[in-house]
Amino acid sequence: MLEKILRRFTSGSRYIRDNHQLWYTIAVAVVIFSSFFFVVNKFASIAEDSAERLINVRIGSLQDAFVAFAGDDTSSPLLLQEKIERIAENNTTIKEFDVIKFVSDELVIFASLNKEQVGAIAELNPIILGIVESDPTSSFTLEEREGNERFFRTARAIVNGESEITGIVITRQTLSEADKQIDTALRNGLFAFGLIVLVLIFLFFRFARIIDYATLYRRLKEIDQLKDDFIAMASHELRSPLATIRGYVELIRDFKNLNEEQTEYARRVELSAANLNDLVADMLDVSRITQGRMKFEYTDFNIGDVVSEVAESFRHIAEKKNIEVTTEGLEEIVLHLDKSKVHRVLVNLVSNAVKYTPKGTVTISYKLVKEYVEIRVSDTGIGISKEDQEKLFEKFYRVKSTETEDIAGTGLGLWLSREIIRKQKGDIDVESIKGVGTHFVVMLPVIRK
Ligand code: ADP
Protein backbone atom coordinates (compact mmCIF):
# COMPACT_ATOMS: atom_id res chain seq x y z
CA MET A 1 0.00 0.00 0.00
CA LEU A 2 2.74 2.42 1.11
CA GLU A 3 4.76 1.40 -1.91
CA LYS A 4 1.78 2.13 -4.18
CA ILE A 5 1.29 5.59 -2.65
CA LEU A 6 5.02 6.27 -2.99
CA ARG A 7 4.96 5.17 -6.63
CA ARG A 8 1.97 7.42 -7.35
CA PHE A 9 3.67 10.32 -5.62
CA THR A 10 6.87 9.83 -7.66
CA SER A 11 5.01 9.57 -10.98
CA GLY A 12 2.89 12.60 -9.99
CA SER A 13 5.94 14.72 -9.19
CA ARG A 14 7.61 13.60 -12.43
CA TYR A 15 4.47 14.62 -14.33
CA ILE A 16 4.47 18.04 -12.67
CA ARG A 17 8.19 18.47 -13.41
CA ASP A 18 7.68 17.67 -17.12
CA ASN A 19 4.65 19.94 -17.56
CA HIS A 20 5.73 23.50 -16.93
CA GLN A 21 2.20 24.89 -17.29
CA LEU A 22 1.33 23.02 -14.08
CA TRP A 23 3.77 25.18 -12.14
CA TYR A 24 1.76 28.18 -13.14
CA THR A 25 -1.47 26.49 -11.97
CA ILE A 26 0.11 25.44 -8.67
CA ALA A 27 1.38 28.99 -8.13
CA VAL A 28 -2.11 30.38 -8.82
CA ALA A 29 -3.68 27.81 -6.47
CA VAL A 30 -1.19 28.65 -3.68
CA VAL A 31 -1.81 32.40 -4.11
CA ILE A 32 -5.59 31.89 -3.98
CA PHE A 33 -5.37 29.56 -0.94
CA SER A 34 -3.12 31.85 1.04
CA SER A 35 -4.94 35.06 0.16
CA PHE A 36 -8.25 33.50 1.15
CA PHE A 37 -6.74 32.23 4.41
CA PHE A 38 -5.27 35.67 5.09
CA VAL A 39 -8.61 37.38 4.38
CA VAL A 40 -10.53 35.00 6.69
CA ASN A 41 -8.05 35.61 9.51
CA LYS A 42 -8.01 39.33 8.95
CA PHE A 43 -11.79 39.37 8.94
CA ALA A 44 -11.91 37.37 12.20
CA SER A 45 -9.48 39.68 13.96
CA ILE A 46 -11.36 42.80 12.73
CA ALA A 47 -14.63 41.26 13.95
CA GLU A 48 -13.02 40.46 17.31
CA ASP A 49 -11.62 43.98 17.64
CA SER A 50 -14.91 45.67 16.88
CA ALA A 51 -16.87 43.35 19.18
CA GLU A 52 -14.45 44.15 22.03
CA ARG A 53 -14.59 47.87 21.26
CA LEU A 54 -18.38 47.75 21.34
CA ILE A 55 -18.38 45.94 24.68
CA ASN A 56 -15.94 48.52 26.05
CA VAL A 57 -18.00 51.45 24.85
CA ARG A 58 -21.13 49.93 26.34
CA ILE A 59 -19.61 49.27 29.76
CA GLY A 60 -17.92 52.71 29.67
CA SER A 61 -21.23 54.51 29.13
CA LEU A 62 -22.89 52.33 31.72
CA GLN A 63 -20.19 53.26 34.23
CA ASP A 64 -20.43 56.94 33.24
CA ALA A 65 -24.13 56.94 34.04
CA PHE A 66 -23.64 54.97 37.22
CA VAL A 67 -20.76 57.13 38.46
CA ALA A 68 -22.85 60.32 38.05
CA PHE A 69 -25.41 58.76 40.30
CA ALA A 70 -22.94 57.23 42.79
CA GLY A 71 -20.98 60.53 43.08
CA ASP A 72 -23.96 62.14 44.69
CA ASP A 73 -23.22 62.07 48.46
CA THR A 74 -26.86 61.49 49.28
CA SER A 75 -26.88 58.10 47.49
CA SER A 76 -27.18 55.56 50.25
CA PRO A 77 -25.37 52.16 50.11
CA LEU A 78 -28.76 50.47 49.93
CA LEU A 79 -29.78 52.51 46.91
CA LEU A 80 -26.44 51.74 45.22
CA GLN A 81 -26.85 48.04 45.99
CA GLU A 82 -30.32 48.03 44.46
CA LYS A 83 -29.05 49.87 41.39
CA ILE A 84 -26.12 47.51 40.66
CA GLU A 85 -28.35 44.47 41.07
CA ARG A 86 -30.81 45.89 38.56
CA ILE A 87 -27.99 46.71 36.12
CA ALA A 88 -26.57 43.16 36.46
CA GLU A 89 -30.03 41.73 35.90
CA ASN A 90 -30.29 43.57 32.57
CA ASN A 91 -26.66 42.80 31.56
CA THR A 92 -26.09 39.11 32.13
CA THR A 93 -22.48 39.40 30.92
CA ILE A 94 -21.62 41.42 34.09
CA LYS A 95 -20.30 38.90 36.58
CA GLU A 96 -18.88 41.27 39.23
CA PHE A 97 -19.91 44.82 40.12
CA ASP A 98 -18.33 46.59 43.10
CA VAL A 99 -18.74 50.15 44.36
CA ILE A 100 -15.73 51.08 46.49
CA LYS A 101 -15.50 54.30 48.47
CA PHE A 102 -12.71 55.99 50.39
CA VAL A 103 -13.55 55.98 54.09
CA SER A 104 -10.77 57.69 56.09
CA ASP A 105 -8.07 56.52 53.65
CA GLU A 106 -9.41 52.99 53.47
CA LEU A 107 -11.14 51.43 50.46
CA VAL A 108 -14.44 50.05 51.67
CA ILE A 109 -16.81 48.00 49.50
CA PHE A 110 -20.06 49.96 49.58
CA ALA A 111 -22.14 47.79 47.29
CA SER A 112 -21.40 44.52 45.48
CA LEU A 113 -23.07 41.73 43.52
CA ASN A 114 -21.33 39.50 46.05
CA LYS A 115 -23.30 40.74 49.03
CA GLU A 116 -20.96 39.07 51.55
CA GLN A 117 -18.24 41.51 50.51
CA VAL A 118 -20.25 44.61 51.41
CA GLY A 119 -18.55 46.47 54.27
CA ALA A 120 -15.23 44.67 53.73
CA ILE A 121 -11.97 46.40 52.86
CA ALA A 122 -11.31 46.11 49.14
CA GLU A 123 -8.03 44.57 47.97
CA LEU A 124 -7.44 46.59 44.83
CA ASN A 125 -4.74 46.01 42.27
CA PRO A 126 -2.43 49.06 42.73
CA ILE A 127 -2.01 49.38 38.92
CA ILE A 128 -5.76 49.84 38.48
CA LEU A 129 -5.84 52.30 41.34
CA GLY A 130 -2.97 54.31 39.83
CA ILE A 131 -4.47 54.50 36.34
CA VAL A 132 -7.95 55.39 37.58
CA GLU A 133 -6.55 58.20 39.75
CA SER A 134 -4.44 59.54 36.87
CA ASP A 135 -7.54 59.95 34.64
CA PRO A 136 -10.70 60.16 36.75
CA THR A 137 -13.00 61.01 33.83
CA SER A 138 -12.53 57.80 31.80
CA SER A 139 -13.00 54.08 32.22
CA PHE A 140 -10.00 51.81 32.06
CA THR A 141 -10.14 48.15 31.02
CA LEU A 142 -7.84 45.19 31.68
CA GLU A 143 -8.24 41.79 30.00
CA GLU A 144 -8.23 38.74 32.26
CA ARG A 145 -8.37 35.03 31.46
CA GLU A 146 -9.79 32.09 33.38
CA GLY A 147 -9.16 28.90 31.50
CA ASN A 148 -10.63 29.47 28.04
CA GLU A 149 -12.91 32.28 29.19
CA ARG A 150 -11.93 35.91 28.74
CA PHE A 151 -13.08 38.78 30.97
CA PHE A 152 -12.86 42.56 30.88
CA ARG A 153 -12.19 44.21 34.23
CA THR A 154 -13.21 47.87 33.89
CA ALA A 155 -12.65 50.56 36.51
CA ARG A 156 -13.62 54.22 36.78
CA ALA A 157 -13.27 56.85 39.46
CA ILE A 158 -16.30 58.20 41.34
CA VAL A 159 -16.00 61.97 41.54
CA ASN A 160 -18.06 64.31 43.78
CA GLY A 161 -19.34 67.86 43.10
CA GLU A 162 -15.92 69.32 44.02
CA SER A 163 -14.20 67.05 41.47
CA GLU A 164 -12.63 64.96 44.24
CA ILE A 165 -12.21 61.22 43.79
CA THR A 166 -14.43 59.65 46.41
CA GLY A 167 -14.33 56.05 45.21
CA ILE A 168 -14.08 53.57 42.36
CA VAL A 169 -16.59 51.49 40.48
CA ILE A 170 -15.30 48.17 39.16
CA THR A 171 -17.07 45.70 36.86
CA ARG A 172 -16.03 42.31 35.51
CA GLN A 173 -17.64 41.20 32.28
CA THR A 174 -17.40 37.86 30.50
CA LEU A 175 -16.54 37.88 26.77
CA SER A 176 -17.64 34.28 26.25
CA GLU A 177 -20.75 35.23 24.23
CA ALA A 178 -18.84 37.49 21.82
CA ASP A 179 -16.03 34.91 21.55
CA LYS A 180 -18.56 32.20 20.74
CA GLN A 181 -20.05 34.29 17.91
CA ILE A 182 -16.62 35.03 16.47
CA ASP A 183 -15.69 31.33 16.71
CA THR A 184 -18.83 30.39 14.79
CA ALA A 185 -18.11 33.00 12.11
CA LEU A 186 -14.53 31.74 11.86
CA ARG A 187 -15.67 28.12 11.59
CA ASN A 188 -18.13 29.06 8.82
CA GLY A 189 -15.36 30.95 7.04
CA LEU A 190 -13.03 27.96 7.27
CA PHE A 191 -15.78 25.67 6.02
CA ALA A 192 -16.24 27.91 2.97
CA PHE A 193 -12.46 27.89 2.59
CA GLY A 194 -12.48 24.05 2.63
CA LEU A 195 -15.17 24.04 -0.07
CA ILE A 196 -13.15 26.43 -2.20
CA VAL A 197 -10.09 24.23 -1.76
CA LEU A 198 -12.10 21.21 -2.96
CA VAL A 199 -13.44 23.11 -5.97
CA LEU A 200 -9.93 24.32 -6.79
CA ILE A 201 -8.52 20.79 -6.54
CA PHE A 202 -11.27 19.59 -8.88
CA LEU A 203 -10.51 22.42 -11.34
CA PHE A 204 -6.83 21.69 -10.96
CA PHE A 205 -7.32 18.08 -12.09
CA ARG A 206 -9.51 19.13 -14.98
CA PHE A 207 -6.92 21.67 -16.02
CA ALA A 208 -4.23 18.98 -15.83
CA ARG A 209 -6.30 16.88 -18.25
CA ILE A 210 -6.72 19.83 -20.62
CA ILE A 211 -2.94 20.29 -20.54
CA ASP A 212 -2.67 16.58 -21.42
CA TYR A 213 -4.90 17.08 -24.44
CA ALA A 214 -3.05 20.23 -25.45
CA THR A 215 0.28 18.36 -25.30
CA LEU A 216 -1.19 15.49 -27.28
CA TYR A 217 -2.60 17.91 -29.85
CA ARG A 218 0.80 19.60 -30.21
CA ARG A 219 2.52 16.23 -30.70
CA LEU A 220 -0.08 15.13 -33.26
CA LYS A 221 0.45 18.36 -35.18
CA GLU A 222 4.20 17.77 -35.14
CA ILE A 223 3.72 14.21 -36.40
CA ASP A 224 1.31 15.45 -39.09
CA GLN A 225 3.90 18.00 -40.16
CA LEU A 226 6.59 15.28 -40.27
CA LYS A 227 4.30 13.13 -42.41
CA ASP A 228 3.64 16.02 -44.81
CA ASP A 229 7.37 16.74 -45.05
CA PHE A 230 8.06 13.07 -45.72
CA ILE A 231 5.38 12.91 -48.46
CA ALA A 232 6.82 16.02 -50.12
CA MET A 233 10.36 14.70 -49.97
CA ALA A 234 9.56 11.10 -51.00
CA SER A 235 7.36 12.07 -53.97
CA HIS A 236 9.94 14.56 -55.16
CA GLU A 237 12.71 11.96 -54.98
CA LEU A 238 10.57 9.34 -56.76
CA ARG A 239 9.96 11.52 -59.79
CA SER A 240 13.28 11.13 -61.63
CA PRO A 241 13.75 7.31 -61.26
CA LEU A 242 10.13 6.91 -62.40
CA ALA A 243 10.74 9.06 -65.47
CA THR A 244 13.78 6.88 -66.27
CA ILE A 245 11.76 3.64 -65.92
CA ARG A 246 8.97 4.99 -68.14
CA GLY A 247 11.47 6.19 -70.74
CA TYR A 248 13.26 2.83 -70.95
CA VAL A 249 10.00 0.83 -71.05
CA GLU A 250 8.87 2.96 -73.97
CA LEU A 251 12.16 2.17 -75.74
CA ILE A 252 11.73 -1.58 -75.04
CA ARG A 253 8.17 -1.50 -76.39
CA ASP A 254 9.52 -0.03 -79.63
CA PHE A 255 11.75 -3.06 -80.21
CA LYS A 256 10.57 -4.91 -83.32
CA ASN A 257 11.78 -8.36 -82.35
CA LEU A 258 9.91 -8.79 -79.01
CA ASN A 259 7.83 -11.92 -78.72
CA GLU A 260 4.26 -11.86 -77.36
CA GLU A 261 5.25 -12.71 -73.78
CA GLN A 262 7.94 -10.00 -73.70
CA THR A 263 5.52 -7.42 -75.12
CA GLU A 264 2.99 -8.30 -72.38
CA TYR A 265 5.64 -7.94 -69.61
CA ALA A 266 6.71 -4.57 -71.01
CA ARG A 267 3.03 -3.49 -71.12
CA ARG A 268 2.54 -4.45 -67.44
CA VAL A 269 5.68 -2.59 -66.38
CA GLU A 270 4.48 0.44 -68.33
CA LEU A 271 1.02 0.25 -66.67
CA SER A 272 2.47 -0.06 -63.16
CA ALA A 273 4.88 2.79 -63.84
CA ALA A 274 1.94 4.90 -65.05
CA ASN A 275 -0.02 4.06 -61.86
CA LEU A 276 3.01 4.92 -59.75
CA ASN A 277 3.36 8.16 -61.68
CA ASP A 278 -0.26 9.06 -60.86
CA LEU A 279 0.38 8.32 -57.18
CA VAL A 280 3.49 10.51 -57.13
CA ALA A 281 1.56 13.28 -58.89
CA ASP A 282 -1.22 13.02 -56.29
CA MET A 283 1.28 13.08 -53.42
CA LEU A 284 3.03 16.13 -54.86
CA ASP A 285 -0.34 17.86 -55.13
CA VAL A 286 -1.14 16.95 -51.50
CA SER A 287 2.06 18.64 -50.35
CA ARG A 288 1.45 21.61 -52.67
CA ILE A 289 -2.00 22.11 -51.14
CA THR A 290 -0.94 21.60 -47.51
CA GLN A 291 1.93 24.05 -47.98
CA GLY A 292 -0.32 26.52 -49.85
CA ARG A 293 1.78 26.27 -53.03
CA MET A 294 -0.92 25.14 -55.46
CA LYS A 295 -1.42 27.76 -58.17
CA PHE A 296 -4.77 28.49 -59.82
CA GLU A 297 -5.06 30.07 -63.25
CA TYR A 298 -8.50 31.59 -63.77
CA THR A 299 -10.03 31.74 -67.25
CA ASP A 300 -13.55 31.80 -68.74
CA PHE A 301 -14.77 28.42 -70.04
CA ASN A 302 -17.98 26.59 -70.75
CA ILE A 303 -18.55 23.75 -68.27
CA GLY A 304 -20.42 21.75 -70.95
CA ASP A 305 -17.18 21.49 -72.96
CA VAL A 306 -15.26 20.08 -69.98
CA VAL A 307 -18.05 17.57 -69.22
CA SER A 308 -18.05 16.33 -72.87
CA GLU A 309 -14.25 16.04 -72.96
CA VAL A 310 -14.14 13.99 -69.76
CA ALA A 311 -17.03 11.72 -70.86
CA GLU A 312 -15.36 11.13 -74.20
CA SER A 313 -12.00 10.25 -72.62
CA PHE A 314 -13.63 7.48 -70.54
CA ARG A 315 -15.98 6.04 -73.14
CA HIS A 316 -13.45 3.57 -74.45
CA ILE A 317 -12.36 2.16 -71.04
CA ALA A 318 -15.99 2.04 -69.89
CA GLU A 319 -17.14 0.14 -72.96
CA LYS A 320 -14.66 -2.60 -72.14
CA LYS A 321 -16.53 -3.07 -68.82
CA ASN A 322 -19.92 -2.83 -70.49
CA ILE A 323 -20.57 0.52 -68.90
CA GLU A 324 -22.30 3.32 -70.80
CA VAL A 325 -21.07 6.86 -70.18
CA THR A 326 -23.68 9.56 -70.86
CA THR A 327 -23.95 13.32 -70.33
CA GLU A 328 -26.93 15.57 -69.52
CA GLY A 329 -27.05 19.35 -69.78
CA LEU A 330 -27.60 21.62 -72.72
CA GLU A 331 -27.12 25.15 -71.44
CA GLU A 332 -23.96 27.08 -72.00
CA ILE A 333 -22.75 27.93 -68.51
CA VAL A 334 -19.59 29.98 -68.37
CA LEU A 335 -17.37 29.74 -65.32
CA HIS A 336 -14.38 31.86 -64.40
CA LEU A 337 -12.21 29.25 -62.68
CA ASP A 338 -9.09 27.12 -63.26
CA LYS A 339 -10.30 24.93 -66.16
CA SER A 340 -7.57 22.28 -65.89
CA LYS A 341 -8.27 21.84 -62.12
CA VAL A 342 -12.04 21.44 -62.73
CA HIS A 343 -11.20 18.97 -65.53
CA ARG A 344 -8.94 17.08 -63.17
CA VAL A 345 -11.63 16.77 -60.45
CA LEU A 346 -14.19 15.49 -62.96
CA VAL A 347 -11.64 12.97 -64.33
CA ASN A 348 -11.12 11.71 -60.77
CA LEU A 349 -14.86 11.38 -60.10
CA VAL A 350 -15.65 9.68 -63.42
CA SER A 351 -12.63 7.40 -63.09
CA ASN A 352 -13.91 6.34 -59.64
CA ALA A 353 -17.44 5.88 -61.00
CA VAL A 354 -16.12 3.56 -63.73
CA LYS A 355 -13.74 1.82 -61.31
CA TYR A 356 -16.40 1.09 -58.67
CA THR A 357 -19.24 0.16 -61.08
CA PRO A 358 -19.22 -3.49 -62.26
CA LYS A 359 -21.91 -2.80 -64.90
CA GLY A 360 -24.56 -0.20 -65.77
CA THR A 361 -24.22 3.50 -66.51
CA VAL A 362 -22.18 6.51 -65.48
CA THR A 363 -23.83 9.86 -66.07
CA ILE A 364 -22.33 13.34 -65.88
CA SER A 365 -25.02 15.99 -65.66
CA TYR A 366 -24.93 19.72 -65.00
CA LYS A 367 -27.48 22.47 -64.41
CA LEU A 368 -27.75 25.96 -62.92
CA VAL A 369 -28.83 26.20 -59.27
CA LYS A 370 -29.00 29.88 -58.22
CA GLU A 371 -25.43 31.25 -58.49
CA TYR A 372 -23.90 27.81 -58.82
CA VAL A 373 -23.52 25.15 -61.42
CA GLU A 374 -24.36 21.73 -59.98
CA ILE A 375 -22.37 18.93 -61.60
CA ARG A 376 -23.48 15.41 -60.75
CA VAL A 377 -21.40 12.29 -61.44
CA SER A 378 -23.81 9.38 -60.95
CA ASP A 379 -23.21 5.67 -61.23
CA THR A 380 -25.06 2.40 -60.70
CA GLY A 381 -22.11 0.83 -58.89
CA ILE A 382 -21.34 -0.78 -55.53
CA GLY A 383 -22.40 2.26 -53.45
CA ILE A 384 -20.91 3.50 -50.16
CA SER A 385 -22.24 2.87 -46.63
CA LYS A 386 -23.23 5.79 -44.34
CA GLU A 387 -20.21 5.24 -42.03
CA ASP A 388 -17.79 5.23 -44.98
CA GLN A 389 -19.41 8.36 -46.45
CA GLU A 390 -18.47 10.28 -43.30
CA LYS A 391 -14.74 9.52 -43.76
CA LEU A 392 -14.63 9.44 -47.54
CA PHE A 393 -12.95 12.83 -47.98
CA GLU A 394 -10.18 12.15 -45.45
CA LYS A 395 -6.61 11.86 -46.66
CA PHE A 396 -5.67 8.23 -47.61
CA TYR A 397 -9.14 6.90 -46.73
CA ARG A 398 -10.24 3.85 -48.75
CA VAL A 399 -13.30 1.68 -48.22
CA LYS A 400 -12.22 -1.81 -47.17
CA SER A 401 -14.55 -4.51 -48.51
CA THR A 402 -14.42 -7.63 -50.67
CA GLU A 403 -15.68 -5.54 -53.61
CA THR A 404 -12.86 -3.00 -53.35
CA GLU A 405 -9.93 -5.23 -52.34
CA ASP A 406 -8.82 -5.87 -55.95
CA ILE A 407 -9.23 -2.26 -57.10
CA ALA A 408 -6.06 -0.18 -56.97
CA GLY A 409 -6.10 3.32 -55.51
CA THR A 410 -4.42 5.70 -53.07
CA GLY A 411 -7.32 7.21 -51.12
CA LEU A 412 -6.05 10.68 -52.08
CA GLY A 413 -8.32 11.47 -55.05
CA LEU A 414 -11.38 12.63 -53.11
CA TRP A 415 -9.36 14.59 -50.55
CA LEU A 416 -7.55 16.40 -53.37
CA SER A 417 -10.82 16.97 -55.26
CA ARG A 418 -12.50 18.56 -52.25
CA GLU A 419 -9.48 20.79 -51.56
CA ILE A 420 -9.29 21.92 -55.20
CA ILE A 421 -13.04 22.64 -55.33
CA ARG A 422 -13.07 24.47 -51.99
CA LYS A 423 -10.08 26.60 -52.99
CA GLN A 424 -12.31 27.83 -55.85
CA LYS A 425 -15.16 28.69 -53.44
CA GLY A 426 -17.20 25.62 -54.33
CA ASP A 427 -18.02 22.38 -52.54
CA ILE A 428 -18.38 18.67 -53.14
CA ASP A 429 -20.59 16.10 -51.45
CA VAL A 430 -21.69 12.51 -51.78
CA GLU A 431 -25.09 10.79 -51.87
CA SER A 432 -25.02 7.03 -51.98
CA ILE A 433 -26.93 3.84 -51.20
CA LYS A 434 -24.89 0.70 -50.71
CA GLY A 435 -25.52 -1.76 -53.55
CA VAL A 436 -27.52 0.78 -55.60
CA GLY A 437 -25.14 3.50 -56.71
CA THR A 438 -23.42 6.78 -55.92
CA HIS A 439 -23.82 10.45 -56.85
CA PHE A 440 -20.96 12.90 -56.33
CA VAL A 441 -22.30 16.45 -56.40
CA VAL A 442 -19.95 19.34 -57.19
CA MET A 443 -21.13 22.93 -56.72
CA LEU A 444 -19.11 25.65 -58.45
CA PRO A 445 -19.78 29.40 -58.38
CA VAL A 446 -20.91 30.90 -61.69
CA ILE A 447 -20.60 34.63 -61.07
CA ARG A 448 -16.90 35.05 -60.43
CA LYS A 449 -14.89 37.62 -62.38
P1 ADP B 1 -9.00 5.82 -54.57
O1 ADP B 1 -7.69 6.13 -55.20
O2 ADP B 1 -8.92 4.73 -53.56
O3 ADP B 1 -10.12 5.66 -55.53
P2 ADP B 1 -10.44 8.18 -53.70
O4 ADP B 1 -10.08 9.23 -52.70
O5 ADP B 1 -10.72 8.63 -55.08
O6 ADP B 1 -9.29 7.13 -53.64
O7 ADP B 1 -11.70 7.40 -53.17
C1 ADP B 1 -11.71 6.99 -51.81
C2 ADP B 1 -12.57 5.75 -51.66
O8 ADP B 1 -13.93 6.07 -51.90
C3 ADP B 1 -12.27 4.66 -52.64
O9 ADP B 1 -11.24 3.82 -52.17
C4 ADP B 1 -13.59 3.93 -52.76
O10 ADP B 1 -13.69 2.93 -51.79
C5 ADP B 1 -14.61 4.99 -52.49
N1 ADP B 1 -15.27 5.50 -53.72
C6 ADP B 1 -14.94 6.60 -54.41
N2 ADP B 1 -15.77 6.78 -55.46
C7 ADP B 1 -16.68 5.76 -55.40
C8 ADP B 1 -17.80 5.37 -56.21
N3 ADP B 1 -18.18 6.09 -57.28
N4 ADP B 1 -18.49 4.27 -55.84
C9 ADP B 1 -18.13 3.55 -54.77
N5 ADP B 1 -17.07 3.86 -53.97
C10 ADP B 1 -16.35 4.94 -54.29
Residues whose N, C-alpha, C, O or C-beta is under 5 A from the ligand:
A	BS01	ADP	N352 A353 Y356 G381 G383 I384 L392 Y397 R398 V399 T404 A408 G409 T410 G411 L412 G413 L414 W415 T438
